[in-house]
Amino acid sequence: MINYLLMDFRRLFKTRGFYLTCLWALVLLGIMATASWFLADQLARNAGGLAAFSGDQIISEARKLFNVSRFASFFMSGTSFMHLFLAVFAAGFISREHQSGYFKNLLSIRGAREKWLVGKQLSMLGAGVVFYLVIILGSVLVTLLFGNQPVIDLAQLGAFFGLHLTADLALFALLCLATAFFQSRAAVMVVGMVFSFNMQALLYLLIDQINFLPFKLSEYGMMGLAGRLDIFSFGSTPPDMLSSMMGGGSLTGPATTPGELLPVSLGLWAVLTVLSLLTLRYRDYKG
Amino acid sequence: MSELISTDKLSKKYRGKYALKDADLHISQGDIYGLIGRNGAGKTTLLKLINSQIRPSEGRVLMKGRPLVYGSPGIALGALVESPGFYPDFSALDNLRFKCQAMGRDKKGYAQSLLEIVELADTGSKKARQFSLGMKQRLGIALALVDEPELLILDEPINGMDPQGIKDIRELLVKLNRERGVTILISSHILDELAKFATTYGIIKDGLLITEFSREELEVRNTSGIEITAPDAQAVAAALKEGLHLQDIRLSSPQRLVIRDRVEAPDQVSRFLFDQRIYVSQLYVRQHSLEDYFMGLTGGNEA
């Protein structure tokens, strides 16, 4: 298993797309930071906490509100492009072996199918960790550019991104299932994009509207829950004025608690992993 | 020699239709087993079943007498089934290193030595997607060799190769077989090429493995014949039976007959006919090829 995992990590760090994904994330982060620079005064006015200031002072004071946690949270909130980037990269990486036919070279390894599943999930988890570290690093940089002290609350950031990673883990399991079932890169890409961008939420809303289920499905939409995580509910850094203005961590609804997201993410991961295993074992490999 | 791979009533159905039915294959250790059949006959299906790419619908594969547990081959096995599988955005060396790593054979220089075996050592950082068809096939063979396999499964490995490439691969396979004792299961449409080095053959038609035979058996079964064309072939046959006591004479038409025995002595036959003043318009020794034999068995034109 270790050898298989090492192969996956070796390929991961030799894949140009991985670095491009991180680079794109930084570019987006830069764009959002620039927008934040110009929107700072508007947000501060709305927050109503800077009444004592006026003119340039307001803008200056508002920009001081942007710290590392605020930036990191900003980029992960709502319908996150960050999950989309990671999902698109993961879809390509996970499906590559099946699509290219390389997988058949590995079938002589005892338990190759199970090792493939574990290897892909763990290597993508590793990719996720690197990806979020890049986002934190980017947040530190833009905080510095804003002229603020880059205070890093490790417990807060760790808990926040750790929870996002559980959502990603379930997403990776879904991509593994899609790969095992469709064995087509394009199909896995579509699945990755639809689910990471939370497009399935529209379907959930429709199902909720017709009262088909005894519970509200949209309340369990994993990526929706992840997008509403409030970074200031973890760690020691208190919520800032912007957070109170937004009523939690997101503009899209009430903040999600870890107790809401974790069971959904881990439950989906477990179900999807078992389904992937069964599909890998009982579906013929077409390559 | 002991049996390395065998199959027991192995079958595979796709949407209710058999692609392979009740195949009983027997490959001994050290064999070069040539699997012959038309397009769609079931060759690739059989190879995929042995390589655990697909699950059998019925029957089983036995490796060294033990049933194959799907997904856990009991022997070191390398395969190149259908097209070679590689990461197109990586070099040949990277592709090999990935598999070496997964197999726990990541010794320094090992991947490079495999590239040298298949003569791809000078491809450097060139991406595999830029390789010619022949180079891709060679890379596929190198990937199949990573685990120092006891059994090498090759599906049409010489497709798209130039004559020199075909010769090189043939020599490589013979070398692997003789020096390292690698058993080879190979399918090919190029029957004349296969006939040059295969030691055992299996013919598959419409999903049925219709016969298996060794090279020696082929020579016996597929004996060449003395073919004679004459105005009255039946009279010639009667004279030969009476005068030379020949038994195996077949009339292929009223003007043509084939003598299966006494092939080694066509001069005796011609002298007899001359002495008996029997007129024939043609007399020659016809050498039958593996292709002729295959055509005779399957009744087709396309291998």
Interface residues (C-beta under 8 A of the other chain):
Chain A: N3 Y4 L6 M7 R10 R11 K14 T15 R16 R96 S100 G101 Y102 F103 K104 N105 L106 L107 S108 I109 R110 G111 A112 R113 E114 R281 Y282 D284 Y285 G287
Chain B: N51 S52 Q53 I54 R55 Y70 G71 S72 P73 A76 L77 G78 A79 V81 E82 S83 P84 G85 F86 Y87 P88 D89 F90 D94 N95 R97 F98 K99 Q101 A102 M103 G104 D106 L143 A144 V146 D147 P149
